[in-house]
Amino acid sequence: MNYHREVHQGAVIERATNTLMIRNRFGETMRVEIDHNTRLPLGIVQNGDRVIVFGQRKGPNVVALGIRTAPSDMMPSPFDAPASSWSCRR
């Protein structure tokens, strides 16, 4: 199993009771489904927060097993620059 495919990073662009919409560094928008089994971070996740979502992706949807807030220096925000300007550091 490729566990790295079960980890998704992005910035929250919309939130509702049982879903989050996040945009990743490639500009893709994903719908994150939250249910009673999802482990959530302490506090409230706000629009613009950077998050790491653990869960299986099926198309544009992710069924979240867990969500964590990410430090702002961990990944670029999709709002900071276009995806074409990002590069991977090694």
WOMO-V5202 format. One line per field, one symbol per residue. ss: DSSP state (H for helix, E for strand, - for the rest). Layout:
ss: ???
//
This chain:
ss: --HHHHEEEEEEEEE---EEEEE-----EEEEE-----E----------EEEEEEEEE--EEEEEEEEE-------------HHH-----
//
